[in-house]
C-alpha cells in the first residue's frame, strides 16, 4: 500500500515526498514548496482525509533539513487502496484551492 | 460558499502569495517575535511608533497561508493608527476569530479584516490567524519574551 500511495502522489505537481528509505514504516510524508502543511491538512480534512501536519514532535530534524513542516498520511491494516485514491484526489483539491 | 472557500478566499490567497510590508525595518523602535510552537509558525513584527502613532509597520516570518495573510492584512490596517485604536482592533479581531462575536456584531468594527472571519469555523487555525496580532501587541507593550499563542 505504501508503494502504491507513493506512486500515486509522487507524480502530483510540486509535491516532494520526504523519506524514501527502502525499509520504511507505513507512513507517507510530503511537502509543497509554496503551500504550508497546515493549509494542506485543513483542506484534506474537509475532503474527509485525516492526516497529521506539522513538526510531528521532530522539530530538530525538520530544522536540520530546512523543512518548515510536513503533511503525513499513515496507513494501517484497515486502510484500503480506494482510500489512497481518495487521498490523491484530495491533494489535487489542495492544488486547485491554491492554483 | 463552502466553509473551505470562505477560509481560502481570493484576497487571503493574494496576501499569502504577495504579502504586504514583508521586510525587516532598520529604524523600528518596537519589535517582537511571535512563535507558535505547536505548528511552527514564526513571525517578527517591526513597528516605528512616533507620538503614539504607528508610522510604519512590517513583518517577516514563515508560516501557513492563514498566518501570513493575517499578518499582511494587519500591517496594512494598522499603519497610521494610534495605539488605542490598534488595541481596540486587536480586541475585536480576537473576538471575531474565536467566534465570540458574530459577523454582524464585528462587521463595522474590523473593516476589511472581516474576510478572516471564516477562520472561526476551523478551531485548529484560529492561532494561525491570531499570532501576528499577539505579536504586535507584545511589540507595542515592549515585552521582551516572544509572544506565543499558547
gemmi code that builds the backbone of each chain (N, CA, C; Angstrom):
import gemmi

chains = {
    "A": [
        ("UNK", (0.829, -1.210, 0.000), (0.000, 0.000, 0.000), (0.863, 1.260, 0.000)),
        ("UNK", (1.971, 1.176, 0.734), (2.857, 2.336, 0.784), (3.429, 2.641, -0.605)),
        ("UNK", (3.818, 1.590, -1.327), (4.414, 1.862, -2.633), (3.349, 2.355, -3.613)),
        ("UNK", (2.121, 1.842, -3.465), (1.015, 2.323, -4.303), (0.761, 3.813, -4.018)),
        ("UNK", (0.740, 4.146, -2.731), (0.465, 5.532, -2.336), (1.593, 6.456, -2.779)),
        ("UNK", (2.818, 5.980, -2.630), (3.967, 6.809, -3.029), (3.885, 7.116, -4.525)),
        ("UNK", (3.582, 6.072, -5.305), (3.445, 6.283, -6.759), (2.287, 7.240, -7.054)),
        ("UNK", (1.205, 7.100, -6.285), (0.010, 7.904, -6.558), (0.238, 9.394, -6.315)),
        ("UNK", (1.045, 9.713, -5.313), (1.217, 11.139, -5.001), (2.485, 11.740, -5.615)),
        ("UNK", (3.478, 10.879, -5.908), (4.776, 11.409, -6.344), (4.664, 12.178, -7.657)),
        ("UNK", (3.655, 11.841, -8.454), (3.527, 12.499, -9.762), (2.753, 13.812, -9.665)),
        ("UNK", (2.233, 14.131, -8.473), (1.452, 15.373, -8.310), (2.390, 16.570, -8.412)),
        ("UNK", (1.980, 17.543, -9.186), (2.798, 18.712, -9.488), (3.258, 19.445, -8.226)),
        ("UNK", (4.564, 19.588, -8.057), (5.096, 20.376, -6.942), (5.236, 19.615, -5.640)),
        ("UNK", (4.793, 18.362, -5.614), (4.848, 17.591, -4.364), (6.181, 16.859, -4.230)),
        ("UNK", (6.757, 16.942, -3.041), (8.017, 16.236, -2.778), (7.806, 15.279, -1.613)),
        ("UNK", (8.130, 14.001, -1.839), (7.992, 13.005, -0.779), (9.206, 13.095, 0.134)),
        ("UNK", (8.951, 13.113, 1.445), (10.035, 13.166, 2.430), (10.200, 11.774, 3.038)),
        ("UNK", (11.391, 11.223, 2.927), (11.622, 9.892, 3.494), (11.451, 8.831, 2.430)),
        ("UNK", (12.585, 8.375, 1.896), (12.491, 7.411, 0.783), (13.335, 6.172, 1.068)),
        ("UNK", (13.519, 5.878, 2.364), (14.299, 4.685, 2.710), (13.604, 3.441, 2.174)),
        ("UNK", (14.397, 2.442, 1.856), (13.808, 1.202, 1.313), (12.908, 0.510, 2.334)),
        ("UNK", (13.434, 0.391, 3.566), (12.674, -0.300, 4.608), (12.040, 0.739, 5.506)),
        ("UNK", (10.940, 1.320, 5.109), (10.328, 2.320, 5.976), (8.954, 1.884, 6.435)),
        ("UNK", (8.500, 2.502, 7.513), (7.187, 2.169, 8.056), (6.100, 2.689, 7.114)),
        ("UNK", (4.869, 2.348, 7.405), (3.765, 2.710, 6.512), (3.317, 4.138, 6.654)),
        ("UNK", (4.243, 5.061, 6.491), (3.895, 6.476, 6.561), (4.396, 7.191, 5.321)),
        ("UNK", (3.648, 8.199, 4.913), (3.993, 8.936, 3.708), (3.962, 10.425, 4.029)),
        ("UNK", (5.168, 11.003, 4.166), (5.270, 12.443, 4.445), (5.578, 13.174, 3.157)),
        ("UNK", (5.015, 14.369, 3.030), (5.299, 15.133, 1.811), (5.184, 16.628, 2.076)),
        ("UNK", (5.785, 17.394, 1.174), (5.720, 18.860, 1.275), (5.469, 19.459, -0.107)),
        ("UNK", (4.971, 20.680, -0.087), (4.917, 21.512, -1.290), (5.789, 22.729, -1.019)),
        ("UNK", (6.462, 23.217, -2.041), (7.308, 24.398, -1.849), (6.504, 25.605, -1.390)),
        ("UNK", (5.351, 25.802, -1.987), (4.617, 27.051, -1.774), (3.378, 26.904, -0.890)),
        ("UNK", (3.091, 25.694, -0.440), (1.870, 25.502, 0.358), (2.254, 24.866, 1.688)),
        ("UNK", (1.893, 25.531, 2.764), (2.267, 25.047, 4.088), (1.436, 23.826, 4.494)),
        ("UNK", (2.084, 22.945, 5.266), (1.439, 21.688, 5.659), (0.101, 21.900, 6.375)),
        ("UNK", (-0.035, 22.995, 7.106), (-1.301, 23.188, 7.825), (-2.445, 23.551, 6.892)),
        ("UNK", (-2.099, 24.241, 5.817), (-3.131, 24.521, 4.816), (-3.531, 23.213, 4.121)),
        ("UNK", (-2.527, 22.397, 3.821), (-2.806, 21.099, 3.197), (-3.686, 20.269, 4.129)),
        ("UNK", (-3.310, 20.230, 5.409), (-4.043, 19.425, 6.383), (-5.502, 19.832, 6.500)),
        ("UNK", (-5.750, 21.140, 6.531), (-7.126, 21.633, 6.661), (-7.962, 21.233, 5.446)),
        ("UNK", (-7.372, 21.343, 4.267), (-8.136, 21.030, 3.051), (-8.385, 19.520, 2.954)),
        ("UNK", (-7.385, 18.715, 3.273), (-7.583, 17.258, 3.248), (-8.662, 16.866, 4.256)),
        ("UNK", (-8.647, 17.513, 5.400), (-9.651, 17.251, 6.426), (-11.055, 17.490, 5.865)),
        ("UNK", (-11.215, 18.602, 5.151), (-12.510, 18.926, 4.552), (-12.919, 17.893, 3.510)),
        ("UNK", (-11.937, 17.225, 2.931), (-12.223, 16.189, 1.930), (-12.390, 14.821, 2.601)),
        ("UNK", (-12.381, 14.798, 3.922), (-12.618, 13.543, 4.643), (-11.381, 12.702, 4.843)),
        ("UNK", (-10.202, 13.293, 4.638), (-8.963, 12.536, 4.805), (-8.236, 13.046, 6.048)),
        ("UNK", (-7.971, 12.141, 6.990), (-7.287, 12.537, 8.220), (-5.782, 12.326, 8.059)),
        ("UNK", (-5.027, 13.407, 8.215), (-3.569, 13.314, 8.167), (-3.013, 14.083, 9.354)),
        ("UNK", (-1.725, 13.933, 9.587), (-1.090, 14.777, 10.593), (-0.255, 15.812, 9.849)),
        ("UNK", (-0.226, 17.037, 10.367), (0.530, 18.099, 9.710), (1.336, 18.859, 10.741)),
        ("UNK", (2.575, 19.174, 10.408), (3.387, 19.965, 11.328), (4.757, 19.351, 11.535)),
        ("UNK", (5.250, 19.492, 12.769), (6.602, 19.017, 13.092), (6.640, 17.545, 13.475)),
        ("UNK", (5.496, 16.978, 13.808), (5.418, 15.579, 14.248), (6.361, 15.317, 15.425)),
        ("UNK", (6.435, 16.274, 16.341), (7.321, 16.150, 17.507), (8.772, 15.894, 17.088)),
        ("UNK", (9.168, 16.396, 15.931), (10.537, 16.175, 15.456), (11.109, 17.481, 14.920)),
        ("UNK", (10.934, 18.546, 15.716), (11.377, 19.864, 15.250), (12.867, 19.925, 14.891)),
        ("UNK", (13.765, 19.312, 15.701), (15.196, 19.428, 15.352), (15.522, 18.876, 13.962)),
        ("UNK", (14.922, 17.758, 13.630), (15.242, 17.153, 12.330), (14.641, 17.985, 11.188)),
        ("UNK", (13.499, 18.609, 11.455), (12.890, 19.495, 10.442), (13.819, 20.685, 10.179)),
        ("UNK", (14.342, 21.241, 11.287), (15.255, 22.391, 11.146), (16.510, 21.980, 10.406)),
        ("UNK", (17.014, 20.796, 10.751), (18.248, 20.300, 10.141), (18.106, 20.255, 8.612)),
        ("UNK", (16.945, 19.857, 8.143), (16.756, 19.719, 6.696), (16.030, 20.916, 6.071)),
        ("UNK", (15.792, 21.940, 6.878), (15.192, 23.149, 6.328), (13.771, 22.980, 5.840)),
        ("UNK", (13.035, 22.109, 6.507), (11.628, 21.899, 6.141), (10.760, 22.512, 7.241)),
        ("UNK", (9.859, 23.446, 6.917), (9.073, 24.083, 7.977), (8.081, 23.126, 8.640)),
        ("UNK", (7.538, 22.216, 7.881), (6.550, 21.256, 8.402), (6.228, 20.297, 7.264)),
        ("UNK", (5.746, 19.112, 7.597), (5.308, 18.200, 6.531), (3.871, 17.756, 6.796)),
        ("UNK", (3.265, 17.216, 5.762), (1.961, 16.572, 5.903), (2.223, 15.073, 5.857)),
        ("UNK", (1.569, 14.315, 6.716), (1.887, 12.885, 6.784), (0.631, 12.019, 6.834)),
        ("UNK", (0.549, 11.127, 5.878), (-0.522, 10.134, 5.896), (0.062, 8.844, 6.460)),
        ("UNK", (-0.683, 8.191, 7.335), (-0.216, 6.920, 7.910), (-1.185, 5.817, 7.511)),
        ("UNK", (-0.653, 4.687, 7.168), (-1.501, 3.575, 6.736), (-1.479, 2.450, 7.755)),
        ("UNK", (-2.622, 1.820, 7.918), (-2.723, 0.686, 8.834), (-3.513, -0.433, 8.149)),
        ("UNK", (-3.678, -1.543, 8.840), (-4.297, -2.714, 8.215), (-5.728, -2.447, 7.748)),
        ("UNK", (-6.370, -1.466, 8.355), (-7.769, -1.220, 7.987), (-7.911, -0.279, 6.797)),
        ("UNK", (-6.828, 0.300, 6.326), (-6.940, 1.203, 5.163), (-7.036, 0.395, 3.869)),
        ("UNK", (-7.635, 1.040, 2.860), (-7.805, 0.356, 1.580), (-7.137, 1.164, 0.464)),
        ("UNK", (-6.920, 0.481, -0.632), (-6.327, 1.132, -1.804), (-7.245, 2.269, -2.282)),
        ("UNK", (-8.568, 2.043, -2.189), (-9.516, 3.091, -2.607), (-9.298, 4.369, -1.791)),
        ("UNK", (-8.976, 4.190, -0.522), (-8.752, 5.372, 0.330), (-7.493, 6.125, -0.089)),
        ("UNK", (-6.526, 5.373, -0.602), (-5.320, 6.033, -1.110), (-5.698, 6.903, -2.317)),
        ("UNK", (-6.600, 6.385, -3.148), (-7.050, 7.172, -4.308), (-7.782, 8.441, -3.841)),
        ("UNK", (-8.561, 8.305, -2.772), (-9.256, 9.475, -2.216), (-8.229, 10.507, -1.746)),
        ("UNK", (-7.173, 10.017, -1.110), (-6.094, 10.913, -0.653), (-5.492, 11.667, -1.848)),
        ("UNK", (-5.175, 10.932, -2.900), (-4.547, 11.567, -4.072), (-5.476, 12.628, -4.678)),
        ("UNK", (-6.764, 12.306, -4.755), (-7.719, 13.284, -5.313), (-7.842, 14.503, -4.407)),
        ("UNK", (-7.798, 14.240, -3.089), (-7.907, 15.354, -2.131), (-6.700, 16.276, -2.253)),
        ("UNK", (-5.543, 15.705, -2.528), (-4.341, 16.544, -2.695), (-4.491, 17.406, -3.949)),
        ("UNK", (-5.124, 16.842, -4.978), (-5.375, 17.642, -6.192), (-6.260, 18.843, -5.847)),
        ("UNK", (-7.189, 18.637, -4.913), (-8.068, 19.731, -4.487), (-7.259, 20.855, -3.828)),
        ("UNK", (-6.232, 20.447, -3.079), (-5.345, 21.445, -2.446), (-4.756, 22.341, -3.526)),
        ("UNK", (-4.292, 21.710, -4.604), (-3.673, 22.488, -5.689), (-4.689, 23.425, -6.323)),
        ("UNK", (-5.939, 22.964, -6.404), (-6.981, 23.827, -7.002), (-7.216, 25.056, -6.130)),
        ("UNK", (-7.274, 24.847, -4.817), (-7.507, 25.977, -3.911), (-6.381, 26.999, -4.059)),
        ("UNK", (-5.157, 26.502, -4.172), (-4.007, 27.414, -4.215), (-3.571, 27.752, -5.642)),
        ("UNK", (-4.331, 27.251, -6.612), (-3.943, 27.352, -8.028), (-2.551, 27.927, -8.135)),
    ],
    "B": [
        ("UNK", (-21.344, 29.609, -0.187), (-19.899, 29.355, -0.186), (-19.569, 28.295, 0.867)),
        ("UNK", (-18.766, 27.297, 0.495), (-18.411, 26.274, 1.473), (-17.476, 26.881, 2.522)),
        ("UNK", (-17.382, 26.172, 3.659), (-16.507, 26.684, 4.728), (-15.077, 26.830, 4.239)),
        ("UNK", (-14.676, 25.896, 3.364), (-13.299, 25.934, 2.858), (-13.087, 27.138, 1.944)),
        ("UNK", (-14.064, 27.392, 1.078), (-13.954, 28.561, 0.185), (-13.950, 29.854, 0.987)),
        ("UNK", (-14.699, 29.825, 2.084), (-14.775, 31.017, 2.925), (-13.433, 31.271, 3.622)),
        ("UNK", (-12.745, 30.169, 3.957), (-11.450, 30.283, 4.623), (-10.391, 30.779, 3.639)),
        ("UNK", (-10.339, 30.131, 2.471), (-9.301, 30.475, 1.490), (-9.872, 31.367, 0.395)),
        ("UNK", (-10.321, 32.550, 0.776), (-10.839, 33.482, -0.228), (-9.689, 34.076, -1.034)),
        ("UNK", (-10.036, 34.562, -2.218), (-9.027, 35.077, -3.138), (-8.143, 36.149, -2.480)),
        ("UNK", (-8.759, 37.007, -1.682), (-7.996, 38.080, -1.034), (-6.922, 37.498, -0.104)),
        ("UNK", (-7.310, 36.446, 0.615), (-6.380, 35.809, 1.550), (-5.245, 35.135, 0.780)),
        ("UNK", (-5.599, 34.454, -0.305), (-4.582, 33.790, -1.118), (-3.629, 34.810, -1.732)),
        ("UNK", (-4.171, 35.948, -2.089), (-3.334, 37.005, -2.678), (-2.339, 37.561, -1.647)),
        ("UNK", (-2.818, 37.801, -0.432), (-1.915, 38.283, 0.622), (-0.858, 37.231, 0.950)),
        ("UNK", (-1.219, 35.949, 0.812), (-0.260, 34.873, 1.054), (0.809, 34.854, -0.038)),
        ("UNK", (0.364, 35.015, -1.274), (1.307, 34.999, -2.404), (2.215, 36.222, -2.394)),
        ("UNK", (1.624, 37.381, -2.182), (2.439, 38.598, -2.158), (2.145, 39.413, -0.900)),
        ("UNK", (2.741, 38.980, 0.205), (2.474, 39.666, 1.474), (2.924, 41.127, 1.441)),
        ("UNK", (2.068, 42.018, 1.976), (2.394, 43.445, 2.036), (3.314, 43.707, 3.243)),
        ("UNK", (4.139, 44.726, 3.116), (5.020, 45.138, 4.209), (5.875, 43.996, 4.745)),
        ("UNK", (6.297, 43.124, 3.836), (7.098, 41.969, 4.246), (8.580, 42.336, 4.148)),
        ("UNK", (9.112, 42.866, 5.221), (10.515, 43.296, 5.239), (10.936, 43.573, 6.674)),
        ("UNK", (12.255, 43.543, 6.888), (12.774, 43.961, 8.183), (12.791, 45.494, 8.180)),
        ("UNK", (12.794, 46.101, 9.369), (12.798, 47.565, 9.432), (13.963, 48.004, 10.324)),
        ("UNK", (14.922, 48.690, 9.706), (16.132, 49.063, 10.446), (15.836, 50.095, 11.542)),
        ("UNK", (14.915, 51.024, 11.281), (14.678, 52.085, 12.270), (13.426, 51.839, 13.117)),
        ("UNK", (13.083, 50.563, 13.279), (11.932, 50.244, 14.138), (12.287, 50.559, 15.587)),
        ("UNK", (11.344, 51.128, 16.349), (11.616, 51.329, 17.772), (10.806, 50.370, 18.659)),
        ("UNK", (9.990, 49.553, 18.011), (9.320, 48.462, 18.724), (9.424, 47.223, 17.845)),
        ("UNK", (9.674, 46.094, 18.493), (9.846, 44.865, 17.728), (9.512, 43.699, 18.635)),
        ("UNK", (8.867, 42.694, 18.120), (8.620, 41.495, 18.921), (8.591, 40.283, 18.013)),
        ("UNK", (8.902, 39.156, 18.629), (8.819, 37.897, 17.904), (7.612, 37.126, 18.394)),
        ("UNK", (6.978, 36.443, 17.480), (5.859, 35.601, 17.864), (6.131, 34.192, 17.377)),
        ("UNK", (5.761, 33.239, 18.188), (6.081, 31.866, 17.845), (4.939, 30.967, 18.281)),
        ("UNK", (4.536, 30.117, 17.408), (3.513, 29.145, 17.740), (4.186, 27.771, 17.743)),
        ("UNK", (4.611, 27.313, 18.916), (5.458, 26.114, 18.965), (4.776, 24.865, 18.425)),
        ("UNK", (3.472, 24.785, 18.530), (2.800, 23.572, 18.082), (2.798, 23.447, 16.567)),
        ("UNK", (2.669, 24.576, 15.875), (2.611, 24.432, 14.425), (3.866, 24.960, 13.740)),
        ("UNK", (4.723, 25.641, 14.492), (5.982, 26.087, 13.900), (5.913, 27.442, 13.228)),
        ("UNK", (4.746, 28.096, 13.249), (4.656, 29.431, 12.660), (5.528, 30.400, 13.458)),
        ("UNK", (6.216, 31.252, 12.726), (7.158, 32.154, 13.356), (7.039, 33.509, 12.678)),
        ("UNK", (6.903, 34.576, 13.470), (6.754, 35.893, 12.866), (7.489, 36.943, 13.705)),
        ("UNK", (8.103, 37.899, 13.025), (8.691, 39.047, 13.711), (7.977, 40.291, 13.205)),
        ("UNK", (7.501, 41.112, 14.137), (6.788, 42.336, 13.749), (7.635, 43.544, 14.140)),
        ("UNK", (7.800, 44.464, 13.193), (8.571, 45.687, 13.415), (7.620, 46.879, 13.396)),
        ("UNK", (7.786, 47.786, 14.356), (6.915, 48.960, 14.408), (7.765, 50.213, 14.625)),
        ("UNK", (7.460, 51.263, 13.878), (8.048, 52.573, 14.192), (6.919, 53.441, 14.719)),
        ("UNK", (6.980, 53.662, 16.042), (5.918, 54.388, 16.729), (6.405, 55.806, 17.028)),
        ("UNK", (5.654, 56.788, 16.591), (6.030, 58.182, 16.899), (4.819, 58.898, 17.469)),
        ("UNK", (4.989, 59.483, 18.650), (3.901, 60.189, 19.333), (2.633, 59.332, 19.424)),
        ("UNK", (2.835, 58.059, 19.722), (1.694, 57.161, 19.898), (1.023, 56.718, 18.616)),
        ("UNK", (1.610, 57.073, 17.471), (1.014, 56.671, 16.187), (1.957, 55.713, 15.456)),
        ("UNK", (1.377, 54.657, 14.910), (2.168, 53.682, 14.156), (2.491, 54.273, 12.781)),
        ("UNK", (3.692, 54.822, 12.666), (4.087, 55.450, 11.398), (4.419, 54.406, 10.345)),
        ("UNK", (5.048, 53.317, 10.802), (5.395, 52.264, 9.859), (5.322, 50.929, 10.591)),
        ("UNK", (4.943, 49.895, 9.855), (4.851, 48.558, 10.457), (5.172, 47.537, 9.376)),
        ("UNK", (5.960, 46.522, 9.750), (6.299, 45.477, 8.780), (6.468, 44.158, 9.519)),
        ("UNK", (6.583, 43.089, 8.754), (6.768, 41.776, 9.389), (7.603, 40.867, 8.507)),
        ("UNK", (8.154, 39.840, 9.152), (8.851, 38.775, 8.437), (8.542, 37.476, 9.156)),
        ("UNK", (8.667, 36.372, 8.472), (8.449, 35.110, 9.160), (8.049, 34.011, 8.213)),
        ("UNK", (7.760, 32.865, 8.793), (7.321, 31.747, 7.963), (6.097, 31.127, 8.613)),
        ("UNK", (5.222, 30.666, 7.791), (4.023, 30.039, 8.329), (3.061, 29.691, 7.218)),
        ("UNK", (1.880, 29.303, 7.615), (0.889, 28.882, 6.642), (0.234, 30.101, 5.984)),
        ("UNK", (-0.622, 29.839, 5.022), (-1.279, 30.912, 4.274), (-2.096, 31.810, 5.199)),
        ("UNK", (-2.755, 31.195, 6.169), (-3.618, 31.976, 7.057), (-2.779, 32.918, 7.919)),
        ("UNK", (-1.679, 32.422, 8.455), (-0.874, 33.273, 9.326), (-0.212, 34.391, 8.528)),
        ("UNK", (0.242, 34.070, 7.326), (0.917, 35.093, 6.529), (-0.078, 36.152, 6.046)),
        ("UNK", (-1.234, 35.699, 5.594), (-2.240, 36.647, 5.106), (-2.737, 37.533, 6.252)),
        ("UNK", (-2.913, 36.925, 7.410), (-3.401, 37.688, 8.554), (-2.381, 38.767, 8.944)),
        ("UNK", (-1.096, 38.400, 8.949), (-0.047, 39.360, 9.293), (0.015, 40.477, 8.250)),
        ("UNK", (-0.093, 40.095, 6.993), (-0.022, 41.072, 5.909), (-1.171, 42.075, 5.994)),
        ("UNK", (-2.380, 41.570, 6.180), (-3.549, 42.463, 6.276), (-3.458, 43.330, 7.525)),
        ("UNK", (-2.913, 42.742, 8.583), (-2.777, 43.501, 9.824), (-1.873, 44.718, 9.620)),
        ("UNK", (-0.738, 44.532, 8.926), (0.176, 45.663, 8.732), (-0.497, 46.747, 7.890)),
        ("UNK", (-1.238, 46.317, 6.870), (-1.973, 47.275, 6.038), (-2.931, 48.108, 6.888)),
        ("UNK", (-3.610, 47.392, 7.786), (-4.690, 48.015, 8.555), (-4.170, 48.918, 9.675)),
        ("UNK", (-3.031, 48.535, 10.268), (-2.559, 49.277, 11.457), (-1.727, 50.503, 11.129)),
        ("UNK", (-1.238, 50.568, 9.898), (-0.369, 51.699, 9.558), (-1.146, 53.012, 9.694)),
        ("UNK", (-0.582, 53.958, 10.438), (-1.228, 55.255, 10.610), (-2.200, 55.305, 11.779)),
        ("UNK", (-2.440, 54.151, 12.425), (-3.375, 54.127, 13.562), (-2.631, 54.465, 14.859)),
        ("UNK", (-3.370, 54.999, 15.834), (-2.724, 55.221, 17.119), (-2.851, 53.964, 17.989)),
        ("UNK", (-2.136, 53.972, 19.096), (-2.060, 52.762, 19.926), (-3.428, 52.292, 20.432)),
        ("UNK", (-4.249, 53.256, 20.856), (-5.560, 52.886, 21.408), (-6.428, 52.232, 20.333)),
        ("UNK", (-6.392, 52.796, 19.126), (-7.179, 52.229, 18.035), (-6.668, 50.833, 17.690)),
        ("UNK", (-5.335, 50.681, 17.694), (-4.741, 49.378, 17.394), (-5.172, 48.345, 18.426)),
        ("UNK", (-5.181, 48.755, 19.683), (-5.584, 47.851, 20.760), (-7.053, 47.439, 20.606)),
        ("UNK", (-7.899, 48.409, 20.273), (-9.326, 48.110, 20.100), (-9.523, 47.147, 18.933)),
        ("UNK", (-8.754, 47.361, 17.862), (-8.861, 46.490, 16.691), (-8.412, 45.068, 17.052)),
        ("UNK", (-7.317, 44.984, 17.811), (-6.828, 43.684, 18.283), (-7.945, 42.943, 19.020)),
        ("UNK", (-8.607, 43.655, 19.947), (-9.677, 43.023, 20.733), (-10.815, 42.532, 19.837)),
        ("UNK", (-11.194, 43.366, 18.883), (-12.310, 42.994, 18.017), (-11.960, 41.854, 17.072)),
        ("UNK", (-10.727, 41.884, 16.552), (-10.295, 40.796, 15.669), (-10.273, 39.490, 16.462)),
        ("UNK", (-9.807, 39.568, 17.682), (-9.752, 38.380, 18.522), (-11.151, 37.803, 18.742)),
        ("UNK", (-12.101, 38.677, 19.010), (-13.490, 38.217, 19.216), (-14.028, 37.572, 17.946)),
        ("UNK", (-13.665, 38.157, 16.805), (-14.144, 37.615, 15.529), (-13.541, 36.232, 15.270)),
        ("UNK", (-12.219, 36.097, 15.498), (-11.530, 34.845, 15.181), (-11.981, 33.703, 16.077)),
        ("UNK", (-12.265, 34.031, 17.331), (-12.653, 32.972, 18.256), (-14.160, 32.734, 18.221)),
        ("UNK", (-14.868, 33.532, 17.425), (-16.309, 33.331, 17.303), (-17.086, 33.885, 18.484)),
        ("UNK", (-16.436, 34.684, 19.327), (-17.131, 35.272, 20.477), (-18.217, 36.239, 20.034)),
        ("UNK", (-17.957, 36.888, 18.903), (-18.975, 37.793, 18.361), (-19.255, 37.393, 16.916)),
        ("UNK", (-20.491, 37.532, 16.503), (-20.876, 37.110, 15.159), (-20.355, 38.101, 14.119)),
        ("UNK", (-20.439, 37.667, 12.857), (-20.031, 38.515, 11.738), (-20.703, 39.883, 11.803)),
        ("UNK", (-22.013, 39.865, 12.099), (-22.774, 41.118, 12.122), (-22.268, 42.042, 13.226)),
        ("UNK", (-21.968, 41.428, 14.382), (-21.534, 42.240, 15.530), (-20.198, 42.937, 15.277)),
        ("UNK", (-19.290, 42.238, 14.551), (-17.963, 42.833, 14.374), (-17.830, 43.601, 13.057)),
        ("UNK", (-18.840, 43.447, 12.190), (-18.733, 43.978, 10.828), (-18.183, 45.401, 10.758)),
        ("UNK", (-18.773, 46.316, 11.509), (-18.326, 47.708, 11.376), (-17.131, 48.027, 12.273)),
        ("UNK", (-16.650, 47.027, 13.016), (-15.518, 47.287, 13.911), (-14.189, 46.820, 13.313)),
        ("UNK", (-14.233, 45.866, 12.401), (-12.965, 45.308, 11.896), (-12.706, 45.635, 10.425)),
        ("UNK", (-13.669, 46.251, 9.753), (-13.467, 46.659, 8.360), (-13.111, 45.494, 7.454)),
        ("UNK", (-12.060, 45.696, 6.653), (-11.649, 44.703, 5.659), (-11.225, 43.374, 6.276)),
        ("UNK", (-10.841, 43.448, 7.555), (-10.349, 42.228, 8.208), (-11.434, 41.185, 8.385)),
        ("UNK", (-12.660, 41.580, 8.107), (-13.767, 40.633, 8.259), (-13.601, 39.420, 7.344)),
        ("UNK", (-12.781, 39.589, 6.334), (-12.546, 38.492, 5.398), (-11.917, 37.287, 6.111)),
        ("UNK", (-11.334, 37.539, 7.283), (-10.723, 36.450, 8.062), (-11.721, 35.733, 8.966)),
        ("UNK", (-12.976, 36.169, 8.926), (-13.934, 35.617, 9.897), (-14.200, 34.121, 9.676)),
        ("UNK", (-13.929, 33.635, 8.458), (-14.137, 32.206, 8.180), (-13.278, 31.316, 9.063)),
        ("UNK", (-12.217, 31.888, 9.612), (-11.287, 31.116, 10.438), (-11.974, 30.526, 11.672)),
        ("UNK", (-12.978, 31.220, 12.196), (-13.592, 30.743, 13.449), (-14.269, 29.378, 13.287)),
        ("UNK", (-14.532, 28.988, 12.024), (-15.122, 27.650, 11.801), (-14.052, 26.559, 11.863)),
        ("UNK", (-12.798, 26.956, 11.927), (-11.695, 25.998, 11.963), (-10.872, 26.226, 13.233)),
        ("UNK", (-11.318, 25.636, 14.359), (-10.663, 25.916, 15.640), (-9.144, 25.733, 15.596)),
        ("UNK", (-8.686, 24.752, 14.816), (-7.244, 24.486, 14.788), (-6.468, 25.612, 14.122)),
        ("UNK", (-7.173, 26.488, 13.376), (-6.467, 27.524, 12.626), (-6.572, 28.909, 13.255)),
        ("UNK", (-7.315, 29.005, 14.351), (-7.500, 30.323, 14.977), (-6.156, 30.918, 15.397)),
        ("UNK", (-5.287, 30.047, 15.916), (-3.987, 30.535, 16.380), (-3.105, 30.998, 15.225)),
        ("UNK", (-3.287, 30.407, 14.063), (-2.526, 30.854, 12.887), (-2.871, 32.316, 12.605)),
        ("UNK", (-4.150, 32.610, 12.672), (-4.622, 33.950, 12.311), (-4.329, 34.972, 13.397)),
        ("UNK", (-4.239, 34.521, 14.647), (-4.085, 35.499, 15.726), (-2.625, 35.741, 16.105)),
        ("UNK", (-1.707, 34.930, 15.598), (-0.297, 35.045, 16.019), (0.272, 36.453, 15.792)),
        ("UNK", (0.083, 36.985, 14.582), (0.656, 38.304, 14.279), (0.077, 39.372, 15.194)),
        ("UNK", (-1.194, 39.209, 15.533), (-1.852, 40.203, 16.399), (-1.306, 40.158, 17.820)),
        ("UNK", (-1.096, 38.941, 18.328), (-0.476, 38.821, 19.654), (0.927, 39.425, 19.620)),
        ("UNK", (1.593, 39.243, 18.493), (2.971, 39.714, 18.388), (3.038, 41.240, 18.352)),
        ("UNK", (2.149, 41.881, 17.609), (2.181, 43.343, 17.557), (1.797, 43.919, 18.917)),
        ("UNK", (0.918, 43.225, 19.591), (0.528, 43.634, 20.936), (1.743, 43.628, 21.864)),
        ("UNK", (2.526, 42.545, 21.758), (3.741, 42.429, 22.568), (4.742, 43.517, 22.188)),
        ("UNK", (4.845, 43.810, 20.893), (5.796, 44.824, 20.431), (5.428, 46.191, 21.001)),
        ("UNK", (4.148, 46.518, 20.955), (3.712, 47.834, 21.432), (3.869, 47.961, 22.947)),
        ("UNK", (3.717, 46.818, 23.624), (3.862, 46.855, 25.088), (5.315, 46.712, 25.506)),
        ("UNK", (6.195, 46.479, 24.532), (7.621, 46.371, 24.841), (7.976, 45.123, 25.613)),
        ("UNK", (7.239, 44.032, 25.390), (7.542, 42.806, 26.109), (8.780, 42.131, 25.513)),
        ("UNK", (9.638, 41.626, 26.369), (10.885, 41.046, 25.861), (10.743, 39.561, 25.533)),
        ("UNK", (9.750, 38.906, 26.155), (9.538, 37.489, 25.857), (8.821, 37.343, 24.518)),
        ("UNK", (9.196, 36.339, 23.706), (8.468, 36.136, 22.461), (6.986, 35.905, 22.738)),
        ("UNK", (6.132, 36.504, 21.888), (4.703, 36.284, 22.043), (4.379, 34.857, 21.637)),
        ("UNK", (3.392, 34.289, 22.283), (3.009, 32.933, 21.941), (1.489, 32.852, 21.965)),
        ("UNK", (0.971, 31.976, 21.137), (-0.475, 31.812, 21.141), (-0.889, 30.755, 22.159)),
        ("UNK", (0.109, 30.156, 22.817), (-0.224, 29.100, 23.798), (-0.637, 29.725, 25.127)),
    ],
}
model = gemmi.Model(1)
for chain_id, residues in chains.items():
    chain = gemmi.Chain(chain_id)
    for i, (resn, *xyz) in enumerate(residues, 1):
        res = gemmi.Residue()
        res.name, res.seqid = resn, gemmi.SeqId(i, " ")
        for name, pos in zip(("N", "CA", "C"), xyz):
            atom = gemmi.Atom()
            atom.name, atom.element = name, gemmi.Element(name[0])
            atom.pos, atom.b_iso = gemmi.Position(*pos), 0.0
            res.add_atom(atom)
        chain.add_residue(res)
    model.add_chain(chain)
structure = gemmi.Structure()
structure.add_model(model)
structure.setup_entities()
